């Protein structure tokens, strides 16, 4: 796997040009998704991922803030992809009977 260095000490680009946290297989967008979804601080991200250093976390967040539009599009694309695999919401028996004219 060939990696390309960036100006962010702990962020490299993989062969597909996707930013990953150096020395790991974790994509920057995965860490950012957790920050967005849960509102986690860098300290909480470190608590949740103790194998990441604070330097790796801060470098990843700096990369995100400098490439926010691009990574937000990636997050949105991931959310849309997940929606395809979610089962349809279940309705109550009463609602189903009502919609079929039986109530």
N, C-alpha and C positions, 0 to 999 in steps of 0.2 A: 504494500500500500504506500503510494507516494504522497507525501505531505508537502504543502507549501507554507512557508513561514509568513506571518503577517506582522504588522507593526505592534500587535498586541502580544506581549510576551508569552501568554499561556493559551493562545488561540492559533490553530493552524487550519488550513483548508485541505480537505481530503481530495482524492482524485476526481470527485464530482464537483468540486468547488464549494462544498458544504463546510461551514465553520464548525470545528470540533474543539473540545477542550484538550489541549496538548497532553499526551501521555494517557489518554482515556479514549473510550469509544463514544463518549457522551457528546451529543450535538449541542451547540450553544442554544439552539431554539428549544431544546427539551428543558434546559435549565430556566430559560426565559419563560416558557409556558407555565412552569410552576410558580414563578414570581408573579406572573399576571393572574393566574387562576386563584392562588391562595394569598397573594399579597405578602409573600415571605420576604423578609429582610435578608441581606447577605449572611447574617449570623444564623438565621433559621435554615437557609439553604445549606450552610455548612453542617448544621446539626442533622439535617435530613440526608446529606451526602458527605459523611465524614472522610471519605477517601479523596475528596477535593480539598485543596488548600484554599485559604481565603484569597490568596493571590490569583488562583485560577478562577474563582468565583467573580472577583472584582474585574478581572481582565475580560471575562465573558460578558459581564454586564456593561462594561465600557464598549465592547464591540457591539452589543445590542443597541446602546444609545446612539452610536455613530451610524448604525445601519437599521434604524428602527422601522422604517417603511418596508424595507425588503423582508425583514424577519417577521413583522406583523402579517404580511401577506402569506408567509410560510405557515404561521400559526393558524390563520384563517383557513388555508387550504387543508391543513391537518384536521381541523374541526369539521369541515365539510365532508372529508373522507370518512370520518368516524360516523357521521350521521347516516351514511348509506348502510351501515351494518347494524344500526340500532333497530330493535324490533318496534313495530308500531305501538303507540300507547294503547293500553288496554282501557276499555270503557266498562262501566258497570253494567250489570245485567239489566237493570232498569232502563238505562240509556239505550241499550241495544234493542230491547223489546219496544221501547217508545219509537225508535227510528224505523223499526220494521212494521209499525202500525198495530202491534199487538197490545199496546197499552194506551 
